[in-house]
Structures are given as structure tokens and as C-alpha cells.
Amino acid sequence: MKLDALIASLNQLGWKYKLLRSGGVAAVVVLERGGRILGVYPDVEHENAVWTNPSLGEYKAAKRIYDQDNQWNTGGERTWFSPELEYHVEKLGPPVNYTVQQVIDPGNYRFIGQESAQDQCSWQQEGIARLYRLQSGIHFRISKSCRLVDDPIRLTDLGGAGSYQYVGYESEINLETDDGSNEFPLSSWTILQVPAGGHAYVKTYGTAQPTDLFAPTGQSHLSVTDGVVRFNMDAKQAHKISLKSVQTTGRFGYFRRDENGCYYLIVRQIGVYPSSDYLDVPWSNPDDRGHCVQLYNDDGQIGSFGELEHHAPAVKWNQEKGLFTRDDVSQVWYYSGSYDSIAEVCRLLLGVEI
């Protein structure tokens, strides 16, 4: 969806948004509903670099769907809670009863501060989320911010750099709970939906051993070599793989070509701290903790997309504040342009020859 069409749709729906601009030809659309980064345009003349639900392009359909408070899937980048098994799986079944708690997404996010800022924005919300395994509730407060950042390769000697466009942002999430007497499991889980049709790459230390979270991922969708995991996102088969914190460098990305012949690269850089407590687990093995970076390929049932995901470490007791809290800071860099220029950026940032 192009920028003008996305903005027109948001205006029709009456949803509050902010348009962050960079360099005149790039833009990022942030949405109050769901605390989302909904549109990312390295070049505003091209398509959205992230996946947005096609229903947003049809006002009547969008209004019918999203007038329901529990409809969360608008696309873009969102924040859920981890471990998934605790906050999103009401019943393992069979059949599995998977749920998205309305208090988590879309929640009751509100823009806060910086009304006149052109390059940053912040959201905040709080509520009580359900822990299904523990049969309890937890009061949480989450604050999020997004600010535009410079091109990380601007100081390198990249041949043909003028043939690509760039926009990037830093995302900061602060999650806290004052239910300090219980030490409930809680961490933030960041999920970026991307259009299907490309390949995701994760930089690793040595030859990683990804864990299948769904059906086994065969050679058609997964290859593992020294230093790199490659994952096919075609929205034809449901697969999800996970890497533990000790395996990943914290850098992963997604390369694809759109139907108009434009190439896109998305690269995310996160902080990874293997000595910290990473809470997410496979549903079939709830004692297997430590999972950090995950890649998901939808089967097309809820959309033609894949997901780049990461889990932050668990909230930790802060004596000064008198509560459990955790900050998660990451950066995401978006590029669009010719094959040669984007392939070179991919080599520089991911060490991958396309």
C-alpha cells in the first residue's frame, strides 16, 4: 500500500497517527491504535516496506472489521507479551485455543508528549493481562518510543550508494509491573510483519541449531550454514523457527523484490544478553527457555506475510523504583533500490551474498 492510500484510509477511519519524515523522500507512519509502526517508506513513491492488512484499503471492510475491539491484525510492527504460552495460549487442546488479549493488542495506547516533533513519537498504555498457566492476572505499564536514526552505512565507502533510499528508526520499549510480590513471568515480544516473497537471514555464532516451533521446516524453507540462518517466507506453509540468545549476534534481516522490480532490505539490530532470563519456550517443551530471535512464515490463512520477531529478557526487580522493569532498545534500517545496491548493503550489514 502506497503512502497516500494508507494516509487516506487512516483519515477515513478516524484513527490517530503521526507522520515522521526523513530527508524529504522517506517517511514512517506510526499509529496510536495498537501502538504500531504501520508504514515504512524509504521512498514515498514506492510501496510500503512492511506488510499492512489489505482490508485497510477498503473503508467499508476496514470499518466493519476494526470496529470490533478484539481485531488486532492491521500489520506493521507490534508489541505482545512473552512467554507466548502464558499470555496467548488459553488452552493447549487439542484443539489449541490461541487468543490475543484485547488489553495487550490493540490495548488502549495513547500518544504522549512531543506533539510538534517531526522525527519521533511515544505511546503509553497500562492494564491487567491474564496469565493462563498460572491462572492469575498481572498489572503492567508499557511505554514505547520511535525516533528516526541515520543510515548506519553512511560513513562507509559503498559504491553506488546514491542508487538506494533509506529510512530507519530506533525503537525503545519500557515494560514494568508493580506486582512485585509474585515475580510473574513477563517480557516484551516485538513482531514485525513483512510482505511475503523474500528470504530472512539471521547472523549467528558458528552453525546454529534452530528449534522448530511448528511442523518441521524442510530444506525448501530453511538452510543453515556457518554464521547464517536462511529462512524462506512465501506465505504458503506455516513454519516458525527459534534461535536461543547464545546463538545469535542480534542482527537479522529480510530481503525481497516487489512486483514492480524494486528491491527491499530490512535489518534489525537488537541487544542480546545470554546471561539474562529469556522466557519464551516451545509449547511442547515448557522447560526449554532461552529463546530470543524467531522467524515466522504464515500459510496465507490470515495474510500473505512473514514475521521478524525477538523477545527481550524478563523484567527485573528495580530496588529504586520498587517494581519489576525492563528496557528493550533496538534499531531497524530499511533500504529500497536496485538489485546491485541493495545486494551490496546486504553484504555489508548481514555478511550475506545474495
N, C-alpha and C positions, 0 to 999 in steps of 0.2 A: 504494500500500500504506500503510495507516494505521500509526501508531507501534506500537501494541500488537502488531499482527500481525508487523511487522518484528522487534521485540524477541523475540517468541516463536520466530520462525524461527531467529534467531541463537543463541538459547539451545539449541534442539534440535540445531543443527549443531555446537554446542560451540565456536563462533568467539568470540574475544575482541573486545569492543567497549567503548566508553565513551559515556555519555550526557551531553552538555553541555546545561545548562539555562539559559534566559534568561527572566526575568520571570514564571515560573510557567506561561505558556501556550505557550511556544516551546521547541523542542529541536532539537539536532543530534546525529546518530548517527555516530560515527567507528569504523571497522573496522580491526583490526590487519592482517588478510589483505589484501594489495594496497595497504596504506597509504591506504585510501579514506575519503572523506566520503560515507557511504552513504544517510543520511536527513536531510532538512532540513524542519522543520515550523515555519513561522511561527505556526501554531495547531495544537496536538497533536490537536485534534478533526477536523482536515481531512486530506486525502491528502498524501502526500509531494510536495514541490515539485520533486524531481529524479526521474529515471527509475531504477527498480530492476528487475532481471530478474524477470518474473513467476514463474519457477521457484522463487524463494526462498519463495513462498507455499505450496509443496508439498514437504514434508520429504523424501519418498522420491525425488522427482525431483531436488531440490537436492543431496541427498547423492550420488546416482548421478553427477550432472554434476560437482560440485565436489570429489569425492574424487580427480579427475584433476588433477594438479599444473598442467597447462597450461590449465586452464579459467579464464579471466580475467574474463568479462563479467558481473559482478554488478551493474554500474550505478554511479551516483553520479559522484563526481569522482575522477579518477586521474591519475597522472603517468607518461608514457612519455618516451623519449629522441628527440632530433632531431639531424640530419635524418632524416626518416622513411625516405627512400630508402636510407640507410646502415644503419639499425638494424632495419628492419621488412620490407624487400623483399629476400628472399633471391635471387630471380631475376625479372627483368622479363618474361621469357617472349617470346611468348605460350605458354601462359597465365602470368599473374603468379603467383609463389609468395610470398604475403604471410604473414608469421609474426609472432607475438608471443612474444618470447623469455621463457621462464619466469623467468629471472633478473631481468627487468625487471618483469613482471606475471604472476602475483601476487608473485613475488620471495620474499624472506624477511624482510619488515618485522617489526619488534618495537616495541611501545610502550616509551618510555623516560621516566623521571622523572615528576614531578608526579602521583603516584598519587592524591592526595587532591583535586586541582584539579577544580573544578566547571565551569570555563569555558574550559579549554584542554587540549590534549594534544600529544604529539610522537611521531614514529616515526623509525626509522633502519634502513637496510639497506646492504649492500655486496655486490659480486660482480664478475664479469668478463663483459662484454657483447661480442657479436660484431659487428664491422663488416663487412658483406657486400661492399661495393665494394672496400674496402682489404684484405680477406682477413686480418684481424687481430683481436685481442682487446684490450679496454681495461678496466682495473680502475677501478671507480667506488665512491664512497660518497655516499649521499644521505640527508639529514636533512630532515624535514618537520615543520611545526607548524601547528596550527589553534587560534585563540583567538577567542572571541566579541567582537564590537565593537558600539558603539552605532549607532542609526539615524542616517544622515548627514543626514536632513532634520528631525531633532528640533527644531532651532532655527529652522526656517522657519515662516512663517505659512501653513500648509497647512490650508485649510478642510476639515472633516470628517475630520481625521487619526485620530480615535478609531474610525473605521469600518474601519481596516485593522489587521492584525497583522504583526509584523516579527521577523526574526532575521537576523543577519549574522555573518560571520567574516572574519578575516584569515588568509591562507594564506602561509606562508613556506617556501621550498624552497632548501636549500643543496646544490649538486651539485659534487663535486670529484673529481679524478683525480690520482694520483701518477705516471701515465705521462707525465712532463714532457718527456722527450726527443723525443717523437714529434709533439706538438701535434695529436693526433687531434681531429676534429670532434665536439663534444659540447655539448648544451644540454638543458634540461628542456622538456617539452611537456605542458601542463596541459589536460585534456579533461574537460568537464562534460556528462554526458548528461542530457537533459531530455525529458519526455514530448512526443510529437508532438501537433500540433493548434494550434500557435500561430505567431507570427512573431518572428524575431530582428531586432534593429536594431543597427547599428554606427555610432557617431559618427565622422565623417571631416572632414578639412580640405578644403573645396571638394567638387567632384564627383569621387569616387573611380573607379578603373578596376579592379574586382575581376578576379582571374585565375581561370578555371575550371580546377579540378584533375581533374575527371572530364568527363563529357559536357557540352556547352554548356548553361548554365542559362537557360531562356527566361523570358518575361515572367510565366508562371504562378507562378514561384518566386522571381523576382528583380526588384527595381526599385531604381534608383539616382537620387537627387536631390542637390541641393547640401547637403552636410553629413550625409547619412544614406544608408546602405545597408539595404534591407529584404529579408529572406530568408524564404521560406515553408518551414516544417518540418512536412510532412504524412506522412512515412514511406511515401510512395508511389513516389517516384522518387529514385534515388541521384544526389545533386549535392553538390559541395563547392566553395566559393569561398574565395579567399585575398586578404588585403589586406597591402600592404607597410608596414613601420614608418613610413615617411614620410607615409603616407596617413591613419593612424588616430590619434585622440586618446587611445586607450587605454581608452575606455569603450564597452561594448556590453552588450546585454541581450536578454531573451526575455519575451514577453507571451502569455498564453493563458488560456482559460476551460476549466475541467474539466466533466465530465458532470453535476456537481451544481450548476453555476451559480456556482461560486466562481472569482474571477479571481486570477491569479498574475503577479507580475513578478519577474524575476531580473536584477540588474545587476552586472556585474563591472567593476572599475577596476584596470587594470594600469599599470605604469610602461613607457613606450616611449622608447627611446633610439636614434634613427635613425643616429647615428654609430657605434653598436656593430655587431657582426657577427652578423646573423641568418642561420642556416644552412639553414633548410628551403627546398626547391626543388620545382617541379613535376617529376614523374617524367620527362616528355618533354623537359625543358629544365634539366639539372642545373647550368647556369651562372647561372640566374636566381635569385639569392639575395635575401635581404632580407624574406622573408615572415614576418608576425608574427601577425595575427589571422585565424582561419579559422572558417567555419561549415559544418557537415555535415548533410545530410538523408539518413537511411537509407531504403532502399527497402522496409523491412519484413522483409528476409531474416533479419536477426539480432535484430530488435526494433523496436518502434514508438517510435522516439526520434530526436532530433536531437542535435547536439553544438555547444557553445560552446568554442572552442579558442584557445589562444595559446602561442606559442613565446617562451622567454626568449632573450636574447643568448647567444653562445657562452661557455664557460668561458674565463677569462683568467688568465694567469700571475700568481701572488701571490708575490713575492720573499720576504716574511717567512715565509710558510707553506711555501714550497718546493714548491708544487704549483699545478695549474690549478683555479680555483674560480669559482663564480658564485652569487649570491643572487637569488632572484626573489620579490618580495613583491607580493601583490595582495589586494584585498578583494572580497567578494561579499555583496550585500544582497538579501534575499528578502522579498517582501511578498505578503500574501493579503488579500482582502476584496471589497467591492462594486466594480462596474464604475467608478462615478464616482470613488471614492477611488484605485483603482489606476491609472486613466487619468490622474489628476492627478499621482500620483507619477511616472508615465512621462514626463509633460510636464516635470516639474522635473528629473529625472535624465538623461533622454535627449533632451529637446527635441523629443519626438515627440507629435503629436496623434493619438490612437487613434480 
